[in-house]
Amino acid sequence: MTASTGFDTRTKYMTWRICAWGGPGFLIGLLVFWALLGKFVPPPPQYWTADEVMAHFLNDNIQIRIGMVGTLFFGPFLLLWSTVISRLLARIEGPDGVLATVELIGGIMTSVVIMLFGVVWLTASFRTEMRSPQDIQLLQDVGWFLFDMTFIVTLFQLFAFGTTVLLDRSASPLFPRWLGWFALFAAVTFLPELVMPFLMKGPFSWHGLISFYVAIGPFFPWAVITCVYVFKAINRLELEELAQAPRG
């Protein structure tokens, strides 16, 4: 193996690993800043009056603001992770495949959605006392519609990943088939979100069991498990490429 070949291979996969850490960074960042500091788990009820929404943003104003700043910082880490997944999927389907690109675009658009609802809820926590309760309620509503009703881009990402994994007919697949089925299951669970705009209470409201926990919940365990298999796939491809490199 020549020094330049080994260096180039290791450098390439080192950058893959750096970007792959975007997945854990994204998940931990959302847990800490969006869910905990941002006060969005459990979510504020959809049926709250304007005064109740106003009180929520006033009582925890600085904490919510810090949470949204952190969300805006860590949310785009999903883009880095999605880029690595796209490269891995391209290894499965070949240069003429389109699913790797669909997965990448889905990840990019999901990152954009996160930045949008992060900005909206950050705005609601900024100069809150100078705004009317109706204005804060409007921002609350816009944020939740961005959060829930843009699910289709994440569904595309999960669909592309799951389909590619299931179509992998190689003797030693990069990802287990069950993970492909899990991705498709997580994609389908988003569909009940379509009912959310028509109900203020109950399991299909944005704070309800189905729209929040059932519809969104499977994405996170899928992402955690996929993080593990992404690193395994990178390690495997690097070892295979180094083993095939010419020696001199």
C-alpha positions as CSV (number, residue, x, y, z in Angstrom):
1,M,0.0,0.0,0.0
2,T,1.4,3.4,-0.9
3,A,1.4,6.1,1.7
4,S,-0.7,8.4,-0.4
5,T,-3.4,5.8,-1.0
6,G,-3.6,4.9,2.7
7,F,-3.7,8.5,3.7
8,D,-6.4,9.4,1.2
9,T,-8.6,6.5,2.3
10,R,-8.3,7.2,6.0
11,T,-8.8,10.9,5.5
12,K,-12.0,10.2,3.5
13,Y,-13.5,8.0,6.1
14,M,-12.4,10.3,8.9
15,T,-14.5,13.0,7.4
16,W,-17.4,10.6,7.1
17,R,-17.1,9.8,10.8
18,I,-17.0,13.5,11.8
19,C,-20.2,14.1,9.8
20,A,-21.7,10.9,11.3
21,W,-21.3,12.4,14.8
22,G,-23.9,14.9,13.6
23,G,-26.5,12.3,14.3
24,P,-25.8,11.9,18.1
25,G,-25.2,15.7,18.3
26,F,-28.6,16.3,16.7
27,L,-30.4,13.9,19.0
28,I,-28.7,15.0,22.2
29,G,-29.2,18.7,21.3
30,L,-32.9,18.3,20.6
31,L,-33.4,16.3,23.8
32,V,-31.6,19.0,26.0
33,F,-32.6,22.2,24.3
34,W,-35.9,21.5,22.5
35,A,-37.5,18.9,24.8
36,L,-36.2,19.9,28.2
37,L,-35.1,23.6,28.2
38,G,-37.6,24.5,25.5
39,K,-40.5,23.0,27.5
40,F,-41.9,21.1,24.6
41,V,-42.1,17.7,26.2
42,P,-44.8,17.3,27.3
43,P,-46.1,19.8,24.7
44,P,-48.3,22.7,25.7
45,P,-52.0,21.8,25.0
46,Q,-53.5,22.8,21.7
47,Y,-56.7,24.0,23.4
48,W,-54.9,26.6,25.6
49,T,-56.4,30.1,25.4
50,A,-54.3,33.0,24.3
51,D,-53.8,34.1,27.9
52,E,-52.6,30.7,28.9
53,V,-50.1,30.6,26.0
54,M,-48.9,34.1,27.0
55,A,-48.4,33.0,30.6
56,H,-46.4,29.9,29.4
57,F,-44.0,32.0,27.4
58,L,-43.7,34.7,30.1
59,N,-43.2,32.3,33.0
60,D,-40.3,30.4,31.4
61,N,-39.2,33.1,29.0
62,I,-35.4,32.9,29.3
63,Q,-35.4,29.1,29.5
64,I,-37.5,28.8,26.4
65,R,-35.2,31.3,24.6
66,I,-32.1,29.3,25.5
67,G,-33.8,26.2,24.4
68,M,-34.7,27.6,21.0
69,V,-31.2,29.0,20.5
70,G,-29.8,25.5,21.2
71,T,-32.4,24.0,18.9
72,L,-31.3,26.3,16.1
73,F,-27.7,25.3,16.7
74,F,-28.0,21.6,16.9
75,G,-30.9,21.0,14.6
76,P,-28.8,21.4,11.4
77,F,-26.5,18.6,12.6
78,L,-29.1,16.4,11.1
79,L,-27.9,17.6,7.7
80,L,-24.4,16.3,8.3
81,W,-25.7,12.9,9.4
82,S,-28.0,12.7,6.4
83,T,-25.2,13.4,4.1
84,V,-23.2,10.4,5.4
85,I,-26.3,8.2,5.2
86,S,-26.8,9.3,1.6
87,R,-23.2,8.2,0.8
88,L,-23.8,4.8,2.4
89,L,-27.1,4.3,0.5
90,A,-25.3,5.2,-2.8
91,R,-22.9,2.3,-2.1
92,I,-26.0,0.0,-2.0
93,E,-28.0,1.2,-5.0
94,G,-25.1,2.3,-7.3
95,P,-24.4,5.5,-9.1
96,D,-27.7,5.6,-11.1
97,G,-29.9,5.3,-8.0
98,V,-32.1,8.1,-6.8
99,L,-33.1,7.0,-3.3
100,A,-29.8,8.2,-1.8
101,T,-30.6,11.7,-3.2
102,V,-34.2,11.5,-1.9
103,E,-32.8,10.6,1.6
104,L,-30.4,13.5,1.5
105,I,-33.0,16.1,0.4
106,G,-35.4,14.8,3.0
107,G,-32.7,15.3,5.7
108,I,-31.9,18.8,4.4
109,M,-35.6,19.8,4.3
110,T,-36.1,18.4,7.8
111,S,-33.2,20.6,9.0
112,V,-34.8,23.6,7.4
113,V,-38.1,22.8,9.1
114,I,-36.4,22.6,12.5
115,M,-34.8,26.0,11.9
116,L,-38.1,27.5,10.9
117,F,-40.1,26.4,14.0
118,G,-37.1,27.2,16.1
119,V,-37.1,30.8,14.9
120,V,-40.9,31.1,15.3
121,W,-40.8,29.9,18.9
122,L,-37.7,32.0,19.6
123,T,-39.7,35.0,18.3
124,A,-42.5,34.2,20.7
125,S,-40.1,34.2,23.6
126,F,-38.5,37.5,22.5
127,R,-40.0,40.8,23.8
128,T,-43.0,38.6,24.8
129,E,-44.3,41.2,27.3
130,M,-44.6,43.8,24.6
131,R,-46.9,41.6,22.4
132,S,-50.5,40.8,22.7
133,P,-51.6,37.3,23.9
134,Q,-53.1,36.8,20.5
135,D,-49.8,37.4,18.8
136,I,-48.0,34.9,21.0
137,Q,-50.8,32.4,20.4
138,L,-50.4,32.9,16.6
139,L,-46.7,32.2,16.9
140,Q,-47.4,29.1,19.0
141,D,-49.8,27.8,16.3
142,V,-47.4,28.6,13.4
143,G,-44.6,26.8,15.2
144,W,-46.7,23.6,15.8
145,F,-48.0,23.6,12.3
146,L,-44.4,23.7,11.0
147,F,-43.4,21.0,13.5
148,D,-46.3,18.6,12.6
149,M,-47.7,19.4,9.1
150,T,-44.3,19.4,7.3
151,F,-43.8,15.7,8.2
152,I,-43.7,14.7,4.6
153,V,-40.1,15.7,4.1
154,T,-39.0,13.4,7.0
155,L,-41.3,10.7,5.7
156,F,-39.4,10.8,2.3
157,Q,-36.1,10.5,4.2
158,L,-37.3,7.5,6.1
159,F,-38.9,5.9,3.0
160,A,-35.8,6.3,1.0
161,F,-33.6,4.8,3.7
162,G,-36.0,1.9,4.4
163,T,-36.6,1.0,0.8
164,T,-32.9,1.0,-0.1
165,V,-32.0,-1.2,2.9
166,L,-34.8,-3.7,1.9
167,L,-33.6,-3.7,-1.8
168,D,-30.0,-4.5,-0.8
169,R,-29.5,-8.0,-2.1
170,S,-25.8,-8.3,-1.4
171,A,-24.5,-11.3,0.5
172,S,-23.5,-9.0,3.4
173,P,-25.8,-6.0,3.6
174,L,-24.6,-2.7,5.1
175,F,-27.7,-2.4,7.2
176,P,-30.0,-5.2,8.6
177,R,-33.3,-5.7,6.9
178,W,-35.3,-5.2,10.1
179,L,-33.9,-1.6,10.3
180,G,-35.3,-1.0,6.8
181,W,-38.7,-2.2,8.0
182,F,-38.5,-0.1,11.1
183,A,-37.7,3.0,9.0
184,L,-40.9,2.4,6.9
185,F,-42.9,1.9,10.0
186,A,-41.6,5.2,11.4
187,A,-42.6,6.9,8.1
188,V,-46.1,5.5,8.2
189,T,-46.7,6.6,11.8
190,F,-46.5,10.3,10.6
191,L,-49.7,10.0,8.7
192,P,-52.1,10.7,11.6
193,E,-50.7,14.2,11.7
194,L,-53.0,15.0,8.9
195,V,-55.9,15.0,11.3
196,M,-54.3,17.4,13.8
197,P,-55.5,20.8,12.3
198,F,-59.2,19.7,12.7
199,L,-59.1,18.8,16.4
200,M,-58.3,20.9,19.5
201,K,-58.4,18.1,22.1
202,G,-57.9,14.3,22.2
203,P,-55.3,11.9,20.9
204,F,-55.0,13.6,17.4
205,S,-54.4,17.1,18.7
206,W,-50.7,18.2,18.6
207,H,-50.3,17.3,22.3
208,G,-52.2,14.1,22.0
209,L,-51.1,10.5,22.4
210,I,-51.3,9.7,18.6
211,S,-50.2,12.9,17.0
212,F,-47.2,13.5,19.3
213,Y,-46.0,10.3,20.9
214,V,-47.2,7.7,18.4
215,A,-46.6,9.7,15.2
216,I,-43.3,11.3,16.1
217,G,-42.0,8.8,18.7
218,P,-40.6,6.0,16.4
219,F,-38.3,8.4,14.5
220,F,-36.1,8.9,17.5
221,P,-35.3,5.2,18.3
222,W,-34.8,4.6,14.6
223,A,-32.3,7.5,14.6
224,V,-30.5,6.2,17.6
225,I,-30.2,2.7,16.2
226,T,-29.2,4.0,12.8
227,C,-26.4,6.1,14.4
228,V,-24.8,2.8,15.6
229,Y,-25.1,1.1,12.2
230,V,-23.8,4.1,10.3
231,F,-20.5,3.9,12.3
232,K,-20.4,0.2,11.7
233,A,-20.9,0.6,8.0
234,I,-18.2,3.3,7.8
235,N,-15.7,1.0,9.6
236,R,-16.5,-1.9,7.3
237,L,-16.2,0.1,4.1
238,E,-12.9,1.6,5.2
239,L,-11.4,-1.8,6.1
240,E,-12.6,-3.2,2.7
241,E,-11.1,-0.3,0.8
242,L,-7.8,-0.5,2.6
243,A,-7.6,-4.3,2.0
244,Q,-8.2,-3.8,-1.7
245,A,-5.7,-0.9,-2.1
246,P,-2.6,-1.7,-4.1
247,R,0.5,-2.5,-2.2
248,G,3.9,-1.2,-3.1
